[in-house]
Amino acid sequence: MTHALEPLTAEEIIAASSAVRAAGALPEGALIAHIVLDEPAKDALDSAGRRAVVSVVPPGALAVVDHTIDLAAGTVLGSIIHDGAHSALLFDESFKAVIALHESDAFKELMAKRGITDLQQVQIDPWPAGTFGFDYEEGRRISRSIIYFRESPADNGYARPVEGVMAVIDGPTGELLDLVDLGVVPIPADKGSYFPADRAPLREDLRPVSITQPEGVSFTLDGYHLRWQRWSLRIGFDPYEGLVLHQIGFDDPNRGGQTRPIVHRASVAEMVVPYGDPGPMHGWKNAFDVGEWGLGRMANSLSLGCDCLGEITYLDGVMSDEAGNPWVVPNAICLHEEDFGILWKHTDLHAGTTEVRRQRRMVISMIATVGNYEYGFYWYLYLDGTIELEVKLTGIMSTMAVDPAGPPPTHAGMVTADLAAPHHQHLFCARLDMDVDGTHNEVHEVDVLADPPGPDNPWANAFRPHATLLADEATARRNVDPSRSRTWKILNPDVRNAAGQPVAYKLLPGSTPTLLADPTSSVGRRAEFARHNLWVTPYDPAQRRPAGDFPNQSSGGDGLPAFTAGNRSLVGTDVVLWYSFGVTHVPRPEDWPVMPVERAGFSLVPFGFFDRNPTLDVPPPAGHGEGDHCHA
């Protein structure tokens, strides 16, 4: 029997779209934004049948209609109309934007002014348009297109932006609404190639690294159910969130071998890329890469030896295209093990003994190409019970041409003599539905503070942790504070460890920014989730997206601001953590023409969840000298 959280199969996608058609709910000209699993609530997991949600964008209307499908019966159970909602940017509408410009005489004239007469050399990138109060935004689903020049098809278009030209297109009709000419700027000369043939001679002193597991891998996979070194979880795939992890638990031999729950659901629920150049050409660029594009929709097919190295197992990503047909991304998810250095070690100088263990981690990853950028999402499970998310950012920056004869830009970094990249941020929001040994959890903010000098602190050296219960949603809007070694502890007050403490995990943040755009700005209103690193809400299965279900052209206020407006209690309930993290990117020449990986992320670390170090039973590593291991 298929588990309630198993991703939709191709056959189920066909059944869902067929049910909508049979019900007459897919009129001529309508597009399907997505077909996704209708995930049951926690208390219905054992009883819920398989359901899907088919999201239809009807023709001639600004709305999205969600139809819930009983997959076994092949019938529509109910429908919800979201009037005024904008779906994610659809591929069909992006294609219409390209066609519209190719057919526009005015666009051809703008290109000719810049010496471009062959439109096959023009790269057109449609972007979600945002909301800025222009007349053409009202009642329309639109995109903005920016232009690049490719002298040959394989060129790096982002090396040669056609600065000063921007187009606004009506998505459903392909009508050209506005064509902006901000003046001619010379097209940069350098093609910005990163291909090996253009970078010869290549290094010849990199010797092969071979990773082998001659006895096979240490994990098992039953469908999408993964087991590895006492970890148990289910892997999901969503067209927007991409990789989703469900029911993460740990088999604890000290608790009768039972699987102890830790996280019910974990995903990257939204991300925003706000640009910091205030000019008319780039100031509107604020991409919501989950809600406006879809990380799953942009997932790569991963290849052995390039994206993943070692003994690899792959899972496909199964989605729907805009006609309701199955769309399969082969090898969208990569599973493998990695050695990760020393797990623990001690040399006893008195006894002359040494004990050392090697750390290993399970890697569950995917990579999405969203326009010019690549994002690698890596969930790590460690032997000691730690869960980590690392995002690797690479790809090519969004660029702007600069006239070398003019002044340098004030809000962009020069990467060549005539090319710059605007300052920008990449801010991710992870939704963490925590179930630490059950659904009754609390969140405490823990700051490590120095004690004041005095009779109880005569050496003036004392410091200790101070924990504050986050009792309601208003209190639980928090930011990282490295000066206080701030962490957040998620504990279960009903379950105690051997030391008599509540079992807990702590959210260990990295160094991370918050949104720099002003709260009154368009992106500030739409991405309010990124103004704080942490939000906490009571569990509600319908509250899944921190910027709302429809961030495309929204006016703001959706998602977390709306969820938390009632200031619900966080005491004695099931809690969800929303953690925002990322990087502020001030471009540098070393980021060009393709950017070396930059990393961001966080960890969930056991804090009294176990009674002692849970890796004492990890066997010693094999040595390479005399004897059967590497101990002294």
Salt bridges, closest charged atoms under 4 A:
GLU12 OE1 - ARG50 NH2 2.67
GLU39 OE2 - HIS246 NE2 3.96
GLU39 OE1 - ARG265 NE 2.82
GLU39 OE2 - ARG544 NH2 3.83
ASP66 OD2 - HIS82 NE2 2.94
ASP92 OD2 - LYS96 NZ 3.42
GLU93 OE2 - ARG141 NH2 2.79
GLU137 OE2 - ARG144 NH2 3.35
GLU151 OE1 - ARG160 NH1 3.02
GLU151 OE1 - LYS191 NZ 4.00
GLU163 OE2 - HIS282 NE2 2.83
ASP170 OD2 - ARG140 NH1 3.01
GLU175 OE1 - ARG140 NH1 3.69
ASP181 OD2 - LYS113 NZ 2.62
ASP181 OD1 - ARG114 NH2 2.71
ASP238 OD2 - ARG545 NH2 3.55
GLU241 OE1 - ARG265 NH2 2.91
GLU241 OE1 - ARG544 NH2 3.55
GLU241 OE1 - ARG545 NH2 3.98
ASP251 OD2 - ARG227 NH1 3.04
ASP252 OD2 - ARG260 NH1 2.77
GLU292 OE2 - ARG526 NH2 2.42
GLU322 OE2 - ARG297 NH2 3.51
GLU337 OE2 - ARG360 NH1 3.15
GLU338 OE2 - HIS336 NE2 3.14
GLU338 OE1 - ARG361 NE 2.82
ASP339 OD1 - ARG358 NH2 2.53
GLU355 OE1 - ARG357 NH1 2.74
GLU355 OE2 - HIS631 ND1 3.53
GLU390 OE2 - ARG599 NE 3.37
ASP433 OD1 - LYS42 NZ 2.87
ASP435 OD1 - LYS42 NZ 2.68
ASP437 OD2 - ARG260 NH2 2.51
GLU442 OE1 - HIS444 NE2 3.16
GLU445 OE1 - ARG478 NE 2.71
GLU445 OE2 - ARG486 NE 3.46
ASP447 OD2 - ARG484 NH1 3.60
ASP447 OD1 - ARG486 NE 2.72
ASP451 OD1 - ARG464 NE 3.05
GLU473 OE2 - ARG568 NH2 2.73
ASP481 OD2 - ARG484 NE 3.44
ASP494 OD2 - HIS440 ND1 2.50
ASP574 OD2 - LYS42 NZ 2.55
ASP591 OD2 - HIS585 NE2 2.80
ASP591 OD1 - ARG588 NE 2.99
ASP611 OD1 - ARG255 NH2 3.63
ASP617 OD2 - ARG230 NH2 2.51
ASP628 OD1 - HIS629 NE2 3.60
